[in-house]
Amino acid sequence: MGRSVRIPKEKLLQTGLEMIIKDGYSSINITSLAREAGCSTQPVAWHFGNMENFRKELAAYAQNYVNEKMRSDTKDPLMSFLHTGKVIIDMAFDEPKLVSFIRLSESGTEFSEGTGFVFDDKRNAALASDIARKFGIPESAAAGFMQAAMVYTHGLSTLISTGLLSCEKSGAYKMLTDFGVVYLKGLGVPESIAEKAYD
């Protein structure tokens, strides 16, 4: 019997993430994971104990991957918020199986992390305050805009990633823009200012 290969836990999680993106979580079992990682099933069992533990750790690993994509270097709160929406739409087109895994586990249980820092109340309160100042609207109105935009974006990405809505990325971006402009106009923001925010 050959010497057992030491496979880092991170390698197994990265392999699992790549398998989800390509074929979905249902493609993963202890044998397929080990085969893709280039090892026996022993390191999988040693690192995780069982596949349920692996799934939980993979969910957190995948969530971190998504959160990193959503982070923005811009100091402009609105641009940071809009960047997040664009990333969510990009993922619906480019990584739909990962979107499904993040939203729901195979057993239909929603992950408590949701979509990560996007729903962080403290962070969103600060963003709402900055957006309120930018547009000259009450903070409660800015918070309502953010909540509605998140719901709309996640609904749109779900429809796209499940194949229920067929459109190009540019069309999806335009839907986000149109939604935002119409919503902001409803709050009394002049159309030219609302449109400029989405340029």
Secondary structure by P-SEA (a helix, b strand, c coil): cccbbbbcaaaaaaaaaaaaaccccccccaaaaaaaacccaaaaaaacccaaaaaaaaaaaaaaaaaaaaccccccaaaaaaaaaaaaaaaaaccaaaaaaaacccccccccccccccccaaaaaaaaaaaaaaacccaaaaaaaaaaaaaaaaaaaaaaaaccccccaaaaaaaaaaaaaaaaaaacccaaaaaaaac
